């Protein structure tokens, strides 16, 4: 039985690209595997897959009686339903270790990098397996997306080195031009349902037992979202109620100004000031320099909720 390689809920480009790449790598190592995703591709991911002629993975949301390789996450809240009823063979990730546990030893590749695809590139090197041209292209795009064209504080020298290698394999001569193409697609929000925008890059977390949801929308100019802010604010309030969470935060990230406006719905809005040292104005706050949920936001909230 082939293992399913699957990323987190509300899959982004890294989650999809790393699943496709790891499935290819595992299969070439003699471990039957196929890529999967827990939802439909985002517009950015559709653009990337189309540009390099790669098929979107099948949708799988339940792990019952399946062999599973997790990519781009190791948190139960972000993973498949009934994960305990499946068998986890491995984890490939670039986040902190989550609360997923196993009853048997497994293969673990968890690096402090800006993108899971950087880790996967290292895996191909380790096993001496050639990266196919099209897969190199989508991996390159994933790294450029996750590191926000190297602007994110999560970006490491390993990410840049991987991009240089992947660009050569994929035949991409101008990485930054390709990256801007992606972000223009990501910034095109007109006609998209508000709930789809909220969940475009959204994750649930358990912080010392407290349920917290954090979403992120990245655009080339924050003004693009001005007419949607009230609706986004109203919808994250609905998400908070539907999921029974303590707080839901939505980062509206301006990649050119290198900062984020955070929309806030919380049982205790004071947690934002405690975390960032900035008092919100109403239900939002501008956070200069905040680009990464993983590095700039989650650790600060975990410290506050764990206090």
SVG drawing of the C-alpha trace seen along z (x, -y; Angstrom):
<svg xmlns="http://www.w3.org/2000/svg" viewBox="-20 -53 44 55">
<polyline fill="none" stroke="black" stroke-width="0.4" points="0.0,0.0 1.4,-3.4 1.9,-6.0 0.2,-9.3 2.5,-12.3 0.3,-15.2 0.7,-18.7 -1.3,-20.7 -5.0,-21.9 -5.5,-24.9 -2.5,-23.9 -0.2,-26.5 2.4,-26.2 5.1,-24.7 2.6,-22.1 1.6,-21.0 5.1,-21.2 6.8,-19.4 4.2,-16.6 4.7,-16.2 8.5,-16.2 8.7,-13.8 6.4,-11.4 8.7,-11.4 11.8,-11.0 10.3,-8.2 9.1,-6.3 12.6,-6.5 14.0,-5.2 11.7,-2.1 9.1,-3.3 5.8,-3.6 4.3,-7.0 1.9,-9.4 1.2,-13.1 -2.0,-14.3 -3.4,-17.6 -6.1,-18.4 -7.8,-20.9 -7.9,-22.6 -4.8,-24.6 -4.8,-28.3 -4.6,-30.6 -0.9,-31.0 -0.4,-27.2 -2.6,-26.8 -0.4,-29.3 2.8,-27.5 1.6,-24.1 0.3,-25.4 3.5,-27.1 5.6,-24.0 2.9,-21.5 2.5,-19.6 -0.8,-18.0 -2.5,-18.9 -2.4,-16.1 -5.6,-14.3 -7.5,-15.4 -7.2,-13.2 -8.5,-14.3 -8.7,-11.1 -5.8,-8.9 -7.8,-5.8 -6.0,-2.6 -3.5,-4.7 0.3,-5.0 1.1,-8.7 4.2,-10.9 3.6,-14.4 5.1,-17.4 5.2,-21.1 3.6,-20.3 3.6,-18.1 0.7,-19.6 -2.4,-17.5 -4.7,-20.6 -3.3,-21.0 -3.2,-17.4 -5.5,-14.7 -8.6,-13.5 -8.1,-10.2 -4.3,-10.4 -4.0,-7.9 -5.8,-5.3 -3.1,-5.5 0.6,-4.8 3.0,-7.7 6.2,-6.8 7.9,-10.1 7.9,-13.9 9.5,-16.5 9.1,-20.0 10.6,-23.4 8.5,-24.4 8.9,-23.6 8.0,-20.1 4.3,-19.8 2.2,-17.3 2.0,-14.4 3.3,-11.2 3.9,-7.7 4.0,-4.1 6.9,-3.2 10.2,-4.8 9.9,-7.0 12.0,-9.0 12.4,-12.6 13.7,-15.5 13.1,-18.8 15.4,-21.7 15.4,-25.3 14.9,-26.6 12.5,-29.0 10.6,-26.3 10.0,-22.6 11.1,-22.4 14.6,-23.5 14.6,-20.4 13.4,-18.2 16.2,-19.6 18.7,-18.4 17.0,-15.0 17.5,-14.6 21.2,-15.6 21.6,-13.1 20.2,-10.2 22.0,-11.2 18.7,-11.4 18.2,-13.9 15.4,-16.4 13.0,-16.4 12.9,-19.8 9.2,-20.4 9.5,-19.5 12.5,-21.7 10.4,-24.6 7.5,-24.2 10.0,-23.7 11.8,-26.9 8.4,-28.8 7.6,-27.3 10.8,-28.6 10.4,-32.1 6.8,-32.2 7.6,-31.0 10.6,-33.3 8.7,-36.2 11.4,-36.7 14.1,-36.4 12.5,-39.2 11.1,-37.0 13.2,-36.6 12.8,-32.8 15.0,-32.9 18.3,-31.2 21.5,-30.7 20.3,-27.1 17.1,-28.5 19.0,-30.8 21.5,-28.0 18.6,-25.6 16.9,-28.3 20.1,-28.8 20.3,-25.0 16.6,-24.6 16.5,-27.6 19.3,-26.0 17.5,-22.7 14.2,-24.3 15.7,-26.7 14.5,-29.8 16.8,-32.8 15.1,-35.5 13.9,-34.1 12.7,-37.5 10.6,-38.2 9.0,-34.8 8.4,-35.5 6.7,-38.8 4.5,-37.0 3.4,-34.7 2.7,-37.5 0.7,-39.4 -1.5,-36.3 -1.7,-36.0 -2.6,-39.7 -5.6,-39.3 -8.4,-39.0 -11.4,-40.5 -14.2,-38.1 -12.9,-35.7 -15.3,-34.8 -14.3,-36.3 -14.1,-32.9 -11.7,-31.7 -9.5,-34.7 -9.5,-34.1 -8.6,-30.4 -6.1,-31.0 -3.3,-30.6 -4.8,-29.8 -3.7,-27.5 -5.1,-26.5 -2.8,-26.2 -3.0,-24.8 -1.1,-27.2 -0.8,-25.8 -4.3,-24.3 -5.7,-27.5 -7.2,-27.4 -5.8,-30.1 -6.3,-30.6 -3.8,-32.6 -4.3,-33.4 -2.2,-35.4 -2.8,-37.2 0.3,-38.5 -0.1,-41.3 2.2,-43.6 0.2,-46.6 -2.0,-46.6 -4.3,-49.1 -5.6,-46.2 -7.4,-44.9 -8.8,-48.2 -12.3,-47.5 -12.3,-44.0 -11.1,-44.7 -14.5,-45.1 -15.7,-41.8 -12.5,-40.0 -12.9,-41.3 -16.5,-40.1 -15.6,-36.7 -12.8,-35.9 -15.3,-36.6 -17.5,-33.9 -14.5,-31.5 -13.7,-32.1 -17.3,-31.3 -17.6,-28.3 -14.3,-26.7 -14.8,-27.7 -11.4,-29.4 -10.0,-31.9 -8.6,-34.2 -8.4,-34.5 -5.8,-36.8 -5.5,-37.6 -2.2,-39.1 -2.5,-41.4 1.1,-41.4 2.5,-44.1 5.6,-42.5 6.9,-45.8 6.5,-47.8 7.7,-44.7 5.1,-44.8 1.7,-43.5 -1.6,-44.8 -3.1,-42.3 -6.9,-42.0 -7.9,-40.9 -10.8,-38.9 -10.1,-37.7 -11.5,-36.9 -8.6,-39.0 -7.3,-41.5 -4.6,-42.5 -2.6,-39.5 -1.6,-41.4 0.0,-44.3 1.6,-41.7 3.0,-39.9 4.2,-42.8 4.4,-45.8 2.1,-47.8 -1.5,-48.8 -4.1,-48.0 -6.2,-50.7 -9.7,-49.2 -9.6,-45.7 -6.3,-46.0 -2.7,-46.9 0.2,-47.7 3.3,-45.6 6.3,-46.9 8.8,-44.2 6.4,-41.4 6.4,-39.1 6.4,-35.6 3.7,-33.9 6.1,-31.1 9.0,-33.3 7.4,-36.7 4.0,-35.8 3.5,-32.3 6.5,-32.3 5.4,-35.6 1.8,-34.4 2.9,-31.0 5.0,-32.9 2.0,-35.0 -0.5,-32.1 2.0,-30.0 2.6,-32.6"/>
</svg>
